[in-house]
């Protein structure tokens, strides 16, 4: 496969991820703009919620010794 063909294949595969990342950033910006009009507590609660739910989750589990 040529370099151009490989680049095109990678770009096509990465496009949905890029678009979803842009959409998530735009949604977060709109939410922040709307919550910024309410109160600092609402904006802080939203920031904590985004931090908790957007954290990548590990695919492995650590087993504790008993």
mmCIF file of the N, C-alpha and C atoms, coordinates in Angstrom:
data_MODEL
# 
_entry.id   MODEL 
# 
loop_
_atom_site.group_PDB 
_atom_site.id 
_atom_site.type_symbol 
_atom_site.label_atom_id 
_atom_site.label_alt_id 
_atom_site.label_comp_id 
_atom_site.label_asym_id 
_atom_site.label_entity_id 
_atom_site.label_seq_id 
_atom_site.pdbx_PDB_ins_code 
_atom_site.Cartn_x 
_atom_site.Cartn_y 
_atom_site.Cartn_z 
_atom_site.occupancy 
_atom_site.B_iso_or_equiv 
_atom_site.pdbx_formal_charge 
_atom_site.auth_seq_id 
_atom_site.auth_comp_id 
_atom_site.auth_asym_id 
_atom_site.auth_atom_id 
_atom_site.pdbx_PDB_model_num 
ATOM 1   N N  . UNK A 1 1  ? 0.854   -1.178  0.000  1.00 0.00 ? 1  UNK A N  1 
ATOM 2   C CA . UNK A 1 1  ? 0.000   0.000   0.000  1.00 0.00 ? 1  UNK A CA 1 
ATOM 3   C C  . UNK A 1 1  ? 0.895   1.235   0.000  1.00 0.00 ? 1  UNK A C  1 
ATOM 4   N N  . UNK A 1 2  ? 0.538   2.191   -0.797 1.00 0.00 ? 2  UNK A N  1 
ATOM 5   C CA . UNK A 1 2  ? 1.334   3.406   -0.869 1.00 0.00 ? 2  UNK A CA 1 
ATOM 6   C C  . UNK A 1 2  ? 1.100   4.283   0.353  1.00 0.00 ? 2  UNK A C  1 
ATOM 7   N N  . UNK A 1 3  ? 1.976   5.259   0.522  1.00 0.00 ? 3  UNK A N  1 
ATOM 8   C CA . UNK A 1 3  ? 1.853   6.177   1.659  1.00 0.00 ? 3  UNK A CA 1 
ATOM 9   C C  . UNK A 1 3  ? 0.569   6.983   1.569  1.00 0.00 ? 3  UNK A C  1 
ATOM 10  N N  . UNK A 1 4  ? 0.221   7.393   0.382  1.00 0.00 ? 4  UNK A N  1 
ATOM 11  C CA . UNK A 1 4  ? -1.014  8.170   0.199  1.00 0.00 ? 4  UNK A CA 1 
ATOM 12  C C  . UNK A 1 4  ? -2.247  7.312   0.507  1.00 0.00 ? 4  UNK A C  1 
ATOM 13  N N  . UNK A 1 5  ? -2.221  6.075   0.080  1.00 0.00 ? 5  UNK A N  1 
ATOM 14  C CA . UNK A 1 5  ? -3.336  5.171   0.348  1.00 0.00 ? 5  UNK A CA 1 
ATOM 15  C C  . UNK A 1 5  ? -3.492  4.885   1.831  1.00 0.00 ? 5  UNK A C  1 
ATOM 16  N N  . UNK A 1 6  ? -2.366  4.730   2.514  1.00 0.00 ? 6  UNK A N  1 
ATOM 17  C CA . UNK A 1 6  ? -2.408  4.484   3.956  1.00 0.00 ? 6  UNK A CA 1 
ATOM 18  C C  . UNK A 1 6  ? -2.938  5.709   4.695  1.00 0.00 ? 6  UNK A C  1 
ATOM 19  N N  . UNK A 1 7  ? -2.497  6.874   4.277  1.00 0.00 ? 7  UNK A N  1 
ATOM 20  C CA . UNK A 1 7  ? -2.974  8.113   4.909  1.00 0.00 ? 7  UNK A CA 1 
ATOM 21  C C  . UNK A 1 7  ? -4.471  8.306   4.709  1.00 0.00 ? 7  UNK A C  1 
ATOM 22  N N  . UNK A 1 8  ? -4.951  7.990   3.524  1.00 0.00 ? 8  UNK A N  1 
ATOM 23  C CA . UNK A 1 8  ? -6.372  8.106   3.235  1.00 0.00 ? 8  UNK A CA 1 
ATOM 24  C C  . UNK A 1 8  ? -7.186  7.123   4.076  1.00 0.00 ? 8  UNK A C  1 
ATOM 25  N N  . UNK A 1 9  ? -6.685  5.905   4.209  1.00 0.00 ? 9  UNK A N  1 
ATOM 26  C CA . UNK A 1 9  ? -7.373  4.897   5.015  1.00 0.00 ? 9  UNK A CA 1 
ATOM 27  C C  . UNK A 1 9  ? -7.447  5.328   6.474  1.00 0.00 ? 9  UNK A C  1 
ATOM 28  N N  . UNK A 1 10 ? -6.345  5.833   6.997  1.00 0.00 ? 10 UNK A N  1 
ATOM 29  C CA . UNK A 1 10 ? -6.324  6.293   8.394  1.00 0.00 ? 10 UNK A CA 1 
ATOM 30  C C  . UNK A 1 10 ? -7.255  7.485   8.580  1.00 0.00 ? 10 UNK A C  1 
ATOM 31  N N  . UNK A 1 11 ? -7.241  8.416   7.645  1.00 0.00 ? 11 UNK A N  1 
ATOM 32  C CA . UNK A 1 11 ? -8.111  9.595   7.744  1.00 0.00 ? 11 UNK A CA 1 
ATOM 33  C C  . UNK A 1 11 ? -9.584  9.198   7.713  1.00 0.00 ? 11 UNK A C  1 
ATOM 34  N N  . UNK A 1 12 ? -9.930  8.253   6.875  1.00 0.00 ? 12 UNK A N  1 
ATOM 35  C CA . UNK A 1 12 ? -11.327 7.788   6.819  1.00 0.00 ? 12 UNK A CA 1 
ATOM 36  C C  . UNK A 1 12 ? -11.749 7.090   8.102  1.00 0.00 ? 12 UNK A C  1 
ATOM 37  N N  . UNK A 1 13 ? -10.823 6.345   8.690  1.00 0.00 ? 13 UNK A N  1 
ATOM 38  C CA . UNK A 1 13 ? -11.136 5.649   9.940  1.00 0.00 ? 13 UNK A CA 1 
ATOM 39  C C  . UNK A 1 13 ? -11.234 6.620   11.107 1.00 0.00 ? 13 UNK A C  1 
ATOM 40  N N  . UNK A 1 14 ? -10.436 7.687   11.086 1.00 0.00 ? 14 UNK A N  1 
ATOM 41  C CA . UNK A 1 14 ? -10.393 8.635   12.196 1.00 0.00 ? 14 UNK A CA 1 
ATOM 42  C C  . UNK A 1 14 ? -11.485 9.704   12.123 1.00 0.00 ? 14 UNK A C  1 
ATOM 43  N N  . UNK A 1 15 ? -12.100 9.887   10.986 1.00 0.00 ? 15 UNK A N  1 
ATOM 44  C CA . UNK A 1 15 ? -13.090 10.954  10.821 1.00 0.00 ? 15 UNK A CA 1 
ATOM 45  C C  . UNK A 1 15 ? -14.258 10.868  11.808 1.00 0.00 ? 15 UNK A C  1 
ATOM 46  N N  . UNK A 1 16 ? -14.878 9.716   12.025 1.00 0.00 ? 16 UNK A N  1 
ATOM 47  C CA . UNK A 1 16 ? -15.982 9.670   12.999 1.00 0.00 ? 16 UNK A CA 1 
ATOM 48  C C  . UNK A 1 16 ? -15.552 10.054  14.415 1.00 0.00 ? 16 UNK A C  1 
ATOM 49  N N  . UNK A 1 17 ? -14.363 9.636   14.818 1.00 0.00 ? 17 UNK A N  1 
ATOM 50  C CA . UNK A 1 17 ? -13.858 9.999   16.141 1.00 0.00 ? 17 UNK A CA 1 
ATOM 51  C C  . UNK A 1 17 ? -13.626 11.501  16.239 1.00 0.00 ? 17 UNK A C  1 
ATOM 52  N N  . UNK A 1 18 ? -13.073 12.082  15.194 1.00 0.00 ? 18 UNK A N  1 
ATOM 53  C CA . UNK A 1 18 ? -12.826 13.526  15.161 1.00 0.00 ? 18 UNK A CA 1 
ATOM 54  C C  . UNK A 1 18 ? -14.136 14.307  15.242 1.00 0.00 ? 18 UNK A C  1 
ATOM 55  N N  . UNK A 1 19 ? -15.128 13.880  14.495 1.00 0.00 ? 19 UNK A N  1 
ATOM 56  C CA . UNK A 1 19 ? -16.424 14.564  14.498 1.00 0.00 ? 19 UNK A CA 1 
ATOM 57  C C  . UNK A 1 19 ? -17.102 14.435  15.861 1.00 0.00 ? 19 UNK A C  1 
ATOM 58  N N  . UNK A 1 20 ? -17.042 13.253  16.462 1.00 0.00 ? 20 UNK A N  1 
ATOM 59  C CA . UNK A 1 20 ? -17.666 13.087  17.780 1.00 0.00 ? 20 UNK A CA 1 
ATOM 60  C C  . UNK A 1 20 ? -16.945 13.899  18.852 1.00 0.00 ? 20 UNK A C  1 
ATOM 61  N N  . UNK A 1 21 ? -15.641 14.041  18.742 1.00 0.00 ? 21 UNK A N  1 
ATOM 62  C CA . UNK A 1 21 ? -14.887 14.871  19.685 1.00 0.00 ? 21 UNK A CA 1 
ATOM 63  C C  . UNK A 1 21 ? -15.286 16.336  19.541 1.00 0.00 ? 21 UNK A C  1 
ATOM 64  N N  . UNK A 1 22 ? -15.423 16.802  18.314 1.00 0.00 ? 22 UNK A N  1 
ATOM 65  C CA . UNK A 1 22 ? -15.870 18.179  18.092 1.00 0.00 ? 22 UNK A CA 1 
ATOM 66  C C  . UNK A 1 22 ? -17.286 18.403  18.614 1.00 0.00 ? 22 UNK A C  1 
ATOM 67  N N  . UNK A 1 23 ? -18.166 17.429  18.404 1.00 0.00 ? 23 UNK A N  1 
ATOM 68  C CA . UNK A 1 23 ? -19.544 17.557  18.883 1.00 0.00 ? 23 UNK A CA 1 
ATOM 69  C C  . UNK A 1 23 ? -19.594 17.594  20.410 1.00 0.00 ? 23 UNK A C  1 
ATOM 70  N N  . UNK A 1 24 ? -18.787 16.775  21.071 1.00 0.00 ? 24 UNK A N  1 
ATOM 71  C CA . UNK A 1 24 ? -18.758 16.768  22.537 1.00 0.00 ? 24 UNK A CA 1 
ATOM 72  C C  . UNK A 1 24 ? -18.221 18.090  23.075 1.00 0.00 ? 24 UNK A C  1 
ATOM 73  N N  . UNK A 1 25 ? -17.202 18.625  22.434 1.00 0.00 ? 25 UNK A N  1 
ATOM 74  C CA . UNK A 1 25 ? -16.653 19.914  22.861 1.00 0.00 ? 25 UNK A CA 1 
ATOM 75  C C  . UNK A 1 25 ? -17.669 21.038  22.664 1.00 0.00 ? 25 UNK A C  1 
ATOM 76  N N  . UNK A 1 26 ? -18.382 21.013  21.547 1.00 0.00 ? 26 UNK A N  1 
ATOM 77  C CA . UNK A 1 26 ? -19.400 22.034  21.293 1.00 0.00 ? 26 UNK A CA 1 
ATOM 78  C C  . UNK A 1 26 ? -20.540 21.927  22.298 1.00 0.00 ? 26 UNK A C  1 
ATOM 79  N N  . UNK A 1 27 ? -20.958 20.707  22.617 1.00 0.00 ? 27 UNK A N  1 
ATOM 80  C CA . UNK A 1 27 ? -22.032 20.519  23.600 1.00 0.00 ? 27 UNK A CA 1 
ATOM 81  C C  . UNK A 1 27 ? -21.596 21.005  24.974 1.00 0.00 ? 27 UNK A C  1 
ATOM 82  N N  . UNK A 1 28 ? -20.376 20.731  25.344 1.00 0.00 ? 28 UNK A N  1 
ATOM 83  C CA . UNK A 1 28 ? -19.861 21.192  26.636 1.00 0.00 ? 28 UNK A CA 1 
ATOM 84  C C  . UNK A 1 28 ? -19.787 22.719  26.679 1.00 0.00 ? 28 UNK A C  1 
ATOM 85  N N  . UNK A 1 29 ? -19.399 23.325  25.575 1.00 0.00 ? 29 UNK A N  1 
ATOM 86  C CA . UNK A 1 29 ? -19.340 24.786  25.514 1.00 0.00 ? 29 UNK A CA 1 
ATOM 87  C C  . UNK A 1 29 ? -20.732 25.403  25.667 1.00 0.00 ? 29 UNK A C  1 
ATOM 88  N N  . UNK A 1 30 ? -21.713 24.830  25.005 1.00 0.00 ? 30 UNK A N  1 
ATOM 89  C CA . UNK A 1 30 ? -23.084 25.333  25.113 1.00 0.00 ? 30 UNK A CA 1 
ATOM 90  C C  . UNK A 1 30 ? -23.619 25.145  26.535 1.00 0.00 ? 30 UNK A C  1 
ATOM 91  N N  . UNK A 1 31 ? -23.367 23.975  27.116 1.00 0.00 ? 31 UNK A N  1 
ATOM 92  C CA . UNK A 1 31 ? -23.807 23.743  28.501 1.00 0.00 ? 31 UNK A CA 1 
ATOM 93  C C  . UNK A 1 31 ? -23.167 24.728  29.464 1.00 0.00 ? 31 UNK A C  1 
ATOM 94  N N  . UNK A 1 32 ? -21.888 24.983  29.290 1.00 0.00 ? 32 UNK A N  1 
ATOM 95  C CA . UNK A 1 32 ? -21.184 25.932  30.156 1.00 0.00 ? 32 UNK A CA 1 
ATOM 96  C C  . UNK A 1 32 ? -21.744 27.345  29.987 1.00 0.00 ? 32 UNK A C  1 
ATOM 97  N N  . UNK A 1 33 ? -22.042 27.720  28.756 1.00 0.00 ? 33 UNK A N  1 
ATOM 98  C CA . UNK A 1 33 ? -22.599 29.051  28.512 1.00 0.00 ? 33 UNK A CA 1 
ATOM 99  C C  . UNK A 1 33 ? -23.971 29.195  29.163 1.00 0.00 ? 33 UNK A C  1 
ATOM 100 N N  . UNK A 1 34 ? -24.782 28.158  29.082 1.00 0.00 ? 34 UNK A N  1 
ATOM 101 C CA . UNK A 1 34 ? -26.115 28.220  29.691 1.00 0.00 ? 34 UNK A CA 1 
ATOM 102 C C  . UNK A 1 34 ? -26.044 28.180  31.217 1.00 0.00 ? 34 UNK A C  1 
ATOM 103 N N  . UNK A 1 35 ? -25.179 27.324  31.762 1.00 0.00 ? 35 UNK A N  1 
ATOM 104 C CA . UNK A 1 35 ? -25.068 27.225  33.218 1.00 0.00 ? 35 UNK A CA 1 
ATOM 105 C C  . UNK A 1 35 ? -24.367 28.440  33.821 1.00 0.00 ? 35 UNK A C  1 
ATOM 106 N N  . UNK A 1 36 ? -23.548 29.106  33.045 1.00 0.00 ? 36 UNK A N  1 
ATOM 107 C CA . UNK A 1 36 ? -22.864 30.303  33.533 1.00 0.00 ? 36 UNK A CA 1 
ATOM 108 C C  . UNK A 1 36 ? -23.824 31.425  33.865 1.00 0.00 ? 36 UNK A C  1 
ATOM 109 N N  . UNK A 1 37 ? -25.018 31.376  33.306 1.00 0.00 ? 37 UNK A N  1 
ATOM 110 C CA . UNK A 1 37 ? -26.025 32.397  33.594 1.00 0.00 ? 37 UNK A CA 1 
ATOM 111 C C  . UNK A 1 37 ? -26.762 32.127  34.900 1.00 0.00 ? 37 UNK A C  1 
ATOM 112 N N  . UNK A 1 38 ? -26.671 30.909  35.424 1.00 0.00 ? 38 UNK A N  1 
ATOM 113 C CA . UNK A 1 38 ? -27.413 30.560  36.639 1.00 0.00 ? 38 UNK A CA 1 
ATOM 114 C C  . UNK A 1 38 ? -26.632 30.893  37.899 1.00 0.00 ? 38 UNK A C  1 
ATOM 115 N N  . UNK A 1 39 ? -25.711 30.032  38.257 1.00 0.00 ? 39 UNK A N  1 
ATOM 116 C CA . UNK A 1 39 ? -24.962 30.248  39.494 1.00 0.00 ? 39 UNK A CA 1 
ATOM 117 C C  . UNK A 1 39 ? -23.643 29.495  39.422 1.00 0.00 ? 39 UNK A C  1 
ATOM 118 N N  . UNK A 1 40 ? -22.733 29.905  40.250 1.00 0.00 ? 40 UNK A N  1 
ATOM 119 C CA . UNK A 1 40 ? -21.427 29.264  40.296 1.00 0.00 ? 40 UNK A CA 1 
ATOM 120 C C  . UNK A 1 40 ? -21.546 27.812  40.750 1.00 0.00 ? 40 UNK A C  1 
ATOM 121 N N  . UNK A 1 41 ? -22.476 27.551  41.654 1.00 0.00 ? 41 UNK A N  1 
ATOM 122 C CA . UNK A 1 41 ? -22.657 26.191  42.163 1.00 0.00 ? 41 UNK A CA 1 
ATOM 123 C C  . UNK A 1 41 ? -23.110 25.259  41.039 1.00 0.00 ? 41 UNK A C  1 
ATOM 124 N N  . UNK A 1 42 ? -24.001 25.711  40.190 1.00 0.00 ? 42 UNK A N  1 
ATOM 125 C CA . UNK A 1 42 ? -24.466 24.892  39.063 1.00 0.00 ? 42 UNK A CA 1 
ATOM 126 C C  . UNK A 1 42 ? -23.323 24.580  38.102 1.00 0.00 ? 42 UNK A C  1 
ATOM 127 N N  . UNK A 1 43 ? -22.506 25.578  37.831 1.00 0.00 ? 43 UNK A N  1 
ATOM 128 C CA . UNK A 1 43 ? -21.376 25.376  36.926 1.00 0.00 ? 43 UNK A CA 1 
ATOM 129 C C  . UNK A 1 43 ? -20.350 24.424  37.543 1.00 0.00 ? 43 UNK A C  1 
ATOM 130 N N  . UNK A 1 44 ? -20.118 24.541  38.845 1.00 0.00 ? 44 UNK A N  1 
ATOM 131 C CA . UNK A 1 44 ? -19.182 23.641  39.522 1.00 0.00 ? 44 UNK A CA 1 
ATOM 132 C C  . UNK A 1 44 ? -19.710 22.207  39.525 1.00 0.00 ? 44 UNK A C  1 
ATOM 133 N N  . UNK A 1 45 ? -20.994 22.039  39.763 1.00 0.00 ? 45 UNK A N  1 
ATOM 134 C CA . UNK A 1 45 ? -21.586 20.697  39.750 1.00 0.00 ? 45 UNK A CA 1 
ATOM 135 C C  . UNK A 1 45 ? -21.483 20.079  38.352 1.00 0.00 ? 45 UNK A C  1 
ATOM 136 N N  . UNK A 1 46 ? -21.688 20.877  37.345 1.00 0.00 ? 46 UNK A N  1 
ATOM 137 C CA . UNK A 1 46 ? -21.562 20.391  35.969 1.00 0.00 ? 46 UNK A CA 1 
ATOM 138 C C  . UNK A 1 46 ? -20.124 19.967  35.679 1.00 0.00 ? 46 UNK A C  1 
ATOM 139 N N  . UNK A 1 47 ? -19.158 20.739  36.143 1.00 0.00 ? 47 UNK A N  1 
ATOM 140 C CA . UNK A 1 47 ? -17.751 20.406  35.915 1.00 0.00 ? 47 UNK A CA 1 
ATOM 141 C C  . UNK A 1 47 ? -17.384 19.080  36.579 1.00 0.00 ? 47 UNK A C  1 
ATOM 142 N N  . UNK A 1 48 ? -17.868 18.861  37.785 1.00 0.00 ? 48 UNK A N  1 
ATOM 143 C CA . UNK A 1 48 ? -17.598 17.597  38.479 1.00 0.00 ? 48 UNK A CA 1 
ATOM 144 C C  . UNK A 1 48 ? -18.259 16.433  37.731 1.00 0.00 ? 48 UNK A C  1 
ATOM 145 N N  . UNK A 1 49 ? -19.480 16.633  37.288 1.00 0.00 ? 49 UNK A N  1 
ATOM 146 C CA . UNK A 1 49 ? -20.199 15.588  36.554 1.00 0.00 ? 49 UNK A CA 1 
ATOM 147 C C  . UNK A 1 49 ? -19.472 15.224  35.266 1.00 0.00 ? 49 UNK A C  1 
ATOM 148 N N  . UNK A 1 50 ? -19.019 16.214  34.531 1.00 0.00 ? 50 UNK A N  1 
ATOM 149 C CA . UNK A 1 50 ? -18.288 15.952  33.292 1.00 0.00 ? 50 UNK A CA 1 
ATOM 150 C C  . UNK A 1 50 ? -16.985 15.214  33.596 1.00 0.00 ? 50 UNK A C  1 
ATOM 151 N N  . UNK A 1 51 ? -16.295 15.613  34.651 1.00 0.00 ? 51 UNK A N  1 
ATOM 152 C CA . UNK A 1 51 ? -15.036 14.955  35.007 1.00 0.00 ? 51 UNK A CA 1 
ATOM 153 C C  . UNK A 1 51 ? -15.254 13.490  35.379 1.00 0.00 ? 51 UNK A C  1 
ATOM 154 N N  . UNK A 1 52 ? -16.340 13.203  36.066 1.00 0.00 ? 52 UNK A N  1 
ATOM 155 C CA . UNK A 1 52 ? -16.603 11.825  36.491 1.00 0.00 ? 52 UNK A CA 1 
ATOM 156 C C  . UNK A 1 52 ? -17.043 10.960  35.316 1.00 0.00 ? 52 UNK A C  1 
ATOM 157 N N  . UNK A 1 53 ? -17.969 11.448  34.508 1.00 0.00 ? 53 UNK A N  1 
ATOM 158 C CA . UNK A 1 53 ? -18.532 10.617  33.458 1.00 0.00 ? 53 UNK A CA 1 
ATOM 159 C C  . UNK A 1 53 ? -17.710 10.587  32.180 1.00 0.00 ? 53 UNK A C  1 
ATOM 160 N N  . UNK A 1 54 ? -16.785 11.501  31.985 1.00 0.00 ? 54 UNK A N  1 
ATOM 161 C CA . UNK A 1 54 ? -15.976 11.464  30.770 1.00 0.00 ? 54 UNK A CA 1 
ATOM 162 C C  . UNK A 1 54 ? -14.630 10.792  31.008 1.00 0.00 ? 54 UNK A C  1 
ATOM 163 N N  . UNK A 1 55 ? -14.393 10.337  32.228 1.00 0.00 ? 55 UNK A N  1 
ATOM 164 C CA . UNK A 1 55 ? -13.142 9.648   32.550 1.00 0.00 ? 55 UNK A CA 1 
ATOM 165 C C  . UNK A 1 55 ? -13.119 8.292   31.847 1.00 0.00 ? 55 UNK A C  1 
ATOM 166 N N  . UNK A 1 56 ? -12.016 7.967   31.167 1.00 0.00 ? 56 UNK A N  1 
ATOM 167 C CA . UNK A 1 56 ? -11.956 6.643   30.533 1.00 0.00 ? 56 UNK A CA 1 
ATOM 168 C C  . UNK A 1 56 ? -11.936 5.552   31.591 1.00 0.00 ? 56 UNK A C  1 
ATOM 169 N N  . UNK A 1 57 ? -12.683 4.530   31.344 1.00 0.00 ? 57 UNK A N  1 
ATOM 170 C CA . UNK A 1 57 ? -12.762 3.431   32.296 1.00 0.00 ? 57 UNK A CA 1 
ATOM 171 C C  . UNK A 1 57 ? -11.821 2.318   31.866 1.00 0.00 ? 57 UNK A C  1 
ATOM 172 N N  . UNK A 1 58 ? -11.079 1.759   32.802 1.00 0.00 ? 58 UNK A N  1 
ATOM 173 C CA . UNK A 1 58 ? -10.157 0.672   32.418 1.00 0.00 ? 58 UNK A CA 1 
ATOM 174 C C  . UNK A 1 58 ? -10.923 -0.583  32.014 1.00 0.00 ? 58 UNK A C  1 
ATOM 175 N N  . UNK A 1 59 ? -10.367 -1.321  31.107 1.00 0.00 ? 59 UNK A N  1 
ATOM 176 C CA . UNK A 1 59 ? -10.997 -2.555  30.651 1.00 0.00 ? 59 UNK A CA 1 
ATOM 177 C C  . UNK A 1 59 ? -10.612 -3.742  31.522 1.00 0.00 ? 59 UNK A C  1 
ATOM 178 N N  . UNK A 1 60 ? -9.681  -3.539  32.414 1.00 0.00 ? 60 UNK A N  1 
ATOM 179 C CA . UNK A 1 60 ? -9.258  -4.609  33.286 1.00 0.00 ? 60 UNK A CA 1 
ATOM 180 C C  . UNK A 1 60 ? -9.714  -4.302  34.702 1.00 0.00 ? 60 UNK A C  1 
ATOM 181 N N  . UNK A 1 61 ? -9.780  -5.333  35.512 1.00 0.00 ? 61 UNK A N  1 
ATOM 182 C CA . UNK A 1 61 ? -10.209 -5.180  36.904 1.00 0.00 ? 61 UNK A CA 1 
ATOM 183 C C  . UNK A 1 61 ? -9.091  -5.688  37.811 1.00 0.00 ? 61 UNK A C  1 
ATOM 184 N N  . UNK A 1 62 ? -8.878  -4.970  38.873 1.00 0.00 ? 62 UNK A N  1 
ATOM 185 C CA . UNK A 1 62 ? -7.879  -5.371  39.852 1.00 0.00 ? 62 UNK A CA 1 
ATOM 186 C C  . UNK A 1 62 ? -8.574  -6.209  40.912 1.00 0.00 ? 62 UNK A C  1 
ATOM 187 N N  . UNK A 1 63 ? -8.045  -7.386  41.154 1.00 0.00 ? 63 UNK A N  1 
ATOM 188 C CA . UNK A 1 63 ? -8.639  -8.247  42.174 1.00 0.00 ? 63 UNK A CA 1 
ATOM 189 C C  . UNK A 1 63 ? -7.866  -8.084  43.472 1.00 0.00 ? 63 UNK A C  1 
ATOM 190 N N  . UNK A 1 64 ? -8.591  -7.892  44.525 1.00 0.00 ? 64 UNK A N  1 
ATOM 191 C CA . UNK A 1 64 ? -7.981  -7.726  45.841 1.00 0.00 ? 64 UNK A CA 1 
ATOM 192 C C  . UNK A 1 64 ? -7.712  -9.092  46.461 1.00 0.00 ? 64 UNK A C  1 
ATOM 193 N N  . UNK A 1 65 ? -6.593  -9.176  47.146 1.00 0.00 ? 65 UNK A N  1 
ATOM 194 C CA . UNK A 1 65 ? -6.279  -10.424 47.864 1.00 0.00 ? 65 UNK A CA 1 
ATOM 195 C C  . UNK A 1 65 ? -7.188  -10.530 49.070 1.00 0.00 ? 65 UNK A C  1 
ATOM 196 N N  . UNK A 1 66 ? -7.634  -11.722 49.350 1.00 0.00 ? 66 UNK A N  1 
ATOM 197 C CA . UNK A 1 66 ? -8.540  -11.909 50.485 1.00 0.00 ? 66 UNK A CA 1 
ATOM 198 C C  . UNK A 1 66 ? -7.820  -12.482 51.653 1.00 0.00 ? 66 UNK A C  1 
# 
